[in-house]
Amino acid sequence: MAKVYKNYIDGKWVASAGGETFDNLNPANCKQVLGRFQKSSGEDVERAVTAAFAAQARWRKTPAPKRGEILYRVAELLVKNKESLARDMTREMGKVLKETRGDVQEGVDMAYYGAGEGRRLAGETVPSELPGKFCMSVRMPVGVVAAITPWNFPNAIPSWKLVPALIAGNTAVIKPASDTPLSLVNIVQLFEKAGLPPGVLNMVTGSGPSVGIPLAEHPRVNLVSFTGSTDTGAEISQRCAKGMKRYSLEMGGKNAIIVMDDANLDLAAEGAIWGAFGTTGQRCTACSRVIVAKKVLKKFTDLLLRRTQSLRCGDGLDPKTDVGPLINESQRQKVQRYCEIGRQEGARLLTGGAYHTARECKDGSFFQPTLFADVDPRMRIAQEEIFGPVLSIIACGGLEEAVEIVNDSKFGLSSAIYTQDVNRAFTAIESLDTGITYINSSTIGAEIQLPFGGTKGTGNGHREAGAAALEIFTEWKTVYVDYSGKLQKAQIED
Ligand code: UN1
């Protein structure tokens, strides 16, 4: 009998009001049930938000360095439990152990960074136009934060949201993706162990319509921080706009690597393979287009093909595995549909394009790493986010054309260029319309001390991680202290 996991509300592990549960399956072996989780509803959301709201009064007055000490302990606990957290994550999410360790490490980095932020949370002091007057701005909490997180980074992405939210004095309710609730339960347990007071962090599991939407709409939620699909993001933005709330959305990508004719081709091929097939292509930063100078197209395509065909698919717990399964059957069907579309559009399938049915892959949602050549930049496979192990090769005449192709996208998250020419590198930095640009490195691998996010349809203008995250998680309070002892009027001449 699979273990039953509960919601975490007001410092207690509690069953959902309706008492129903859903199964969490291992995508590498769909017969394996990893646990039963609460199928929650609006009633559970109500309880969680009420607890978060009540906890606000004390938490916002707890000195930020003290809040930081708790986050520091969370970081230490994450380090201590890294291996078991990574193993659970591989079981429920599918990506290989090396990557789930990296995912936990991203949470560790974020927690240490956020703990330090408790002694900064810097505002401004600037001179006043009047004598005997002092001006400053300080960061205040926003209130109750709702975090809605995806399944592809079950530790890193919750940490991007919870750490800045809590260090700034907000309280939070988090809803994890239904494919990866176990990783979040594991993290919440560590927050509890680290001494976080009851109500400051609450977790409610369940579906988007029955938990995510009531959470986003709840009048006592002041800010919604969402990472996930563009469709859900659009839905959330409408609900938030109606309630006049703050919201930050981090959604899709159609990230590209440009390979110039002067590039180190081996390095570029390695970067493209890592970017396209790492996490089985299920990163918003994944590389799904590689734009290659015609002069090196043939050579580079051969390199990619050889490397793609040598990738081993299988259970992410097996150290020999390079590529794990897709998260679930419906994602696998979606990837399959896109491969059909690619064929119909006239792209040339070089390898893959089908389910992986080898013995070690027969019980999971495995898909073969796929390469398409002769891809036109306007084809759907070059425009739409597939979120799977599918890489499109597009030819280009030179840098200018390559930049045009990269920018001809409704998304703008990450981009990369491989070149030895510093002029080309800086031209690319200036011209690529994406939130992140890598030089001689893949499109993935952002570090937490810098802003993360994208332009255009990738988001709504906010950034996560780094000091930039505080812009959404805090409210500015501007303070004027007049110690002149008389009424002084700004802007008014006597
Ligand atoms: C995501 O794909 O949603 O930059 C996040 C990276 C990781 C985070 C990816 N550090 O690829």
Residues whose N, C-alpha, C, O or C-beta is under 5 A from the ligand:
A	BS01	UN1	F153 R283 C284 T285 I444 G445 A446
